Amino acid sequence: MTAASTAPRASAIGDAIDRIATNVEQVILGKSEVVRQLVLCLVAEGHVLIEDVPGVGKTTLAKALARSVDTTFGRVQFTPDLMPADVLGVNVWNRGTGAFELHRGPIFTGIVLADEINRASPKTQSALLEAMAERNVTIDGETHPMEQPFLVLATQNPIDHEGTYPLPESQLDRFLMRLSIGYPGRDAERQMLDELDGDGDPAGSVQAVVTVAEVRAASAALAEVHVAPALRGYLVDLAEASRRHPHLALGMSPRATLNLQRVSRARAASVGRHFVTPDDIKALAEPVLAHRLVATPEAQVQGISGAEALDDLLRTVPVPTARA
């Protein structure tokens, strides 16, 4: 496909992303970058982990996104006694029909809020793995597909809070991004008092601005956003450097490399570009990669985190030039 024919498709993707982000920002004030990154994850068919303190709008953000896309929304409050069947569903015997019927759990929705995911046991956390990676779940030997688009938006408390279980590396790697909303700025908090100070759900007033079909079309069109061979080489260079970095015990997985390329395409299309630049990759490297990198015990003793090792990678791995 030629650049001339690809450019209009990129513009359409960017228009859909802008409409969703602008709509969500009606109730999530002063957090444009976080909202935009979340929408990029949706279009890139990824999942999002939000680590933050209570009360900053994580649930409202998920609901506003689901309402903006006109898709179904499910919420699971993770607790220590939550069982996998509470997330996935269970087959129940129907005496009238003489057959088992699946009572579907909240995972069978377009956007799922897994609230405080690290308060549940590892067994229950792992119930999400198949759905997140393969977009289907197996219950009693039968495979059931998920809705499309399908996004898990998980929240977790900081790991130093009481009653939390750290997510295993295998599950962290299935999240395309880890984000933090953070406290609002002074002006945004004043605006909240003026506009959102009332009873009810702030996201209740949000109306759909795109259809599910439009999101699917945008996701499918990402493959047409060009990634130059030099940029693909840069992604591989980053991955290889992370795997031999002296401060990292666990570097980038192949899934991480693929995720970074795909969401970089979404970022390029979000501004109407039909090609990826090094700036797209570097801008998304921290939210896409930092939670996947594990520092060595020696580095942790020295106070060096995976995020700091990532900064070192971005400084030292050569970036392709225009000539390349």
C-alpha angles and dihedrals in degrees: 000000000000125000090245093057094042095053095069090050090052089050091053091051090050091049092054092048092049093050093051094044094047090049094050091047089066088080103019099064126196095005103099096143094051092047092049093049090051091053090048088056091052093052091043089053094240137132129243134220116199115195111191147121120275121277103030096112107270095140093042090051092054093046093047091051093050092048091048092056098042093235134128122276130208131182130201119189103210114218133165092260096048113124129209090248089060088062103035104030133239139251112249126194113244109207091195096058097028092231141096117262125199115239098202121224126221091273088080094079134094096247120024123194108207096193118205091352094179093063091072126080120267089251092061093041089056090057087079096053099085093043093050097045103035103020093233137079132217118221119179091344096308121112120222123190123229127234119270122261093036122180130172111206105190125186126199136183118238107281093243090066117105118263099024131131117208114242112246119246091248091061096041089055090060092063111089091205141012112210138179122208096196128188117312123253120256095261093047092050091050089051090051090056090052100043109022103036101116146085123290136032115324090211091054092089094053114111128200115268100175134034127234088248091057092052091049091049091049091050092049092049093057089084088068093060104101122239111190118228089244090057092049087052088051090054090051091047090054091049094049093045091051091053093055099035109129093226097049126082091179122032134184117318121217086253089058091052092050092046093051092051093048097047090045087059089052091051092050092049091047089069094041096260120139094202136055122241130198088253090063091055096044093046091056099036096093099051092039100043113022096079092051097054117087120200120224117254089251091053091048090053088054090050094250114144132198089254091057091050088051090054088054091051092051090050097047107034107088115247117223114256127223089257090056 
